[in-house]
Every structure is written in structure tokens, then in C-alpha cells.
Amino acid sequence: MNYFHQLLCRSSRWERHSATSIVPWALRGLDLGDRALEVGPGYGANVRTLRERVPALTGLEIDPALAARLRERRADQLRVLEGDGAAMPLPDNEFSAVVCFTMLHHVPSPARQDDLFAEAHRVLRPGGVFAGSDGLDRLSFRLIHLGDTCVPVPPDTLADRLTRVGFTDIDIETGASMFRFRARRP
């Protein structure tokens, strides 16, 4: 991430915004069950809010420095694993929910995004939910990501992509600057 993006994502302002706007909107009406995985927790902005919804939380973070920071600051709230969401170092059927917020666009290609969707499906228990949000491809979104990996997920293609890896009951809703998605593993 570029320097501005790093400052934004680790700020208390972003954590408040995520806790009061992004996560509640993305997960409205969903039960995460007893064991959730957050893919790409980054600086941990969603940890506190997610722990209010689920008894056991695991974070899978690809960046070694961010994984170490999460372990240092949030070890009492979640189990932190270092790894790639497109090749999860986790067993099949482990989680009742897999979530990710404003991170899919950092996955470097549509093919790797599809790998992440397949991995989310694999690690979910039958009946488990995959849910989250991401930003819409707009000029302001692109400007925040100058110098970053930025591969926006078009919401109008997401249902087909999730169906291809086995998800059902797919719902995608577009807001002013973001979209949310939810799907089930049958």
C-alpha cells in the first residue's frame, strides 16, 4: 500500500468508520456462527466489531509485518495466521463464516481473486457464509490506490464468479461507494 493508504487504514478514524458503517452494512442480518475467518485483516480495524458477533475469530494476513503487528496488539482477540487468502494454510470445513472487507481489490489479478473465492468455499463448513465488502471502481478509489495493487472487483460479475466455485444464495448490493456480498456454501 502507498503511504497515504497505510496511514488511513491504521487510523482510529478508519476503525470507527469500519465498525459503525462498513461491517454493520456488509453483515446486516447475517449470523456468523461460532467460528469466523477474516481474510486480510490488515491493521485490525474490524477485529473488535467482529468479536462482538462471533466467539472465535481467526485472521489470515499475507503481509508478515501486519501479521506480527496483529499478534502483538490483538492476540487476545483473534488467532493470527500468516498466509495467502488464495492458498489458505487451513483445513477444509473449519469455519462457519469467512469474511473480508475492503481488501479484494488488493489481490493482484482476477484469477487470484477467484482462487481466494474457491479457498473461502473450501474452508467453510456446509451451510457457512462468505460475506464482505469492497470499493467500487471510481476515480477517487483509484487515486487513493496510486502506487498500490488495485484490481477492483466488478460487482456485476461477482455472482457468476462465486457460483463457479460452488456458492449458492448469492446476494450482492451496491451502495454509494462500495458493494457488499454474501453467499453460502451448500
Secondary structure as the mmCIF struct_conf table of DSSP 4:
data_model
#
loop_
_struct_conf.conf_type_id
_struct_conf.id
_struct_conf.beg_label_comp_id
_struct_conf.beg_label_asym_id
_struct_conf.beg_label_seq_id
_struct_conf.end_label_comp_id
_struct_conf.end_label_asym_id
_struct_conf.end_label_seq_id
HELX_RH_AL_P HELX_RH_AL_P1 TYR A 3 CYS A 9
TURN_TY1_P TURN_TY1_P1 ARG A 10 ARG A 10
BEND BEND1 SER A 11 SER A 11
HELX_RH_AL_P HELX_RH_AL_P2 SER A 12 HIS A 17
HELX_RH_PI_P HELX_RH_PI_P1 SER A 18 ILE A 22
HELX_RH_AL_P HELX_RH_AL_P3 VAL A 23 LEU A 27
TURN_TY1_P TURN_TY1_P2 ARG A 28 GLY A 29
TURN_TY1_P TURN_TY1_P3 GLY A 33 ASP A 34
STRN STRN1 ARG A 35 VAL A 39
TURN_TY1_P TURN_TY1_P4 GLY A 42 ASN A 46
HELX_RH_AL_P HELX_RH_AL_P4 VAL A 47 ARG A 51
TURN_TY1_P TURN_TY1_P5 GLU A 52 ARG A 53
BEND BEND2 PRO A 55 PRO A 55
STRN STRN2 ALA A 56 GLU A 61
BEND BEND3 ILE A 62 ILE A 62
HELX_RH_AL_P HELX_RH_AL_P5 PRO A 64 ARG A 74
TURN_TY1_P TURN_TY1_P6 ALA A 75 GLN A 77
STRN STRN3 ARG A 79 GLU A 82
STRN STRN4 ASP A 84 ASP A 84
TURN_TY1_P TURN_TY1_P7 GLY A 85 ALA A 86
STRN STRN5 ALA A 87 ALA A 87
BEND BEND4 LEU A 90 LEU A 90
TURN_TY1_P TURN_TY1_P8 ASP A 92 ASN A 93
STRN STRN6 PHE A 95 PHE A 101
BEND BEND5 THR A 102 THR A 102
HELX_RH_3T_P HELX_RH_3T_P1 LEU A 104 HIS A 106
BEND BEND6 VAL A 107 SER A 109
HELX_RH_AL_P HELX_RH_AL_P6 PRO A 110 VAL A 123
STRN STRN7 LEU A 124 GLY A 135
HELX_RH_AL_P HELX_RH_AL_P7 LEU A 139 ILE A 144
TURN_TY1_P TURN_TY1_P9 HIS A 145 GLY A 147
BEND BEND7 ASP A 148 ASP A 148
HELX_LH_PP_P HELX_LH_PP_P1 PRO A 152 PRO A 154
HELX_RH_AL_P HELX_RH_AL_P8 PRO A 155 ARG A 164
TURN_TY1_P TURN_TY1_P10 VAL A 165 GLY A 166
STRN STRN8 THR A 168 THR A 174
BEND BEND8 ALA A 176 SER A 177
STRN STRN9 MET A 178 ARG A 184
#
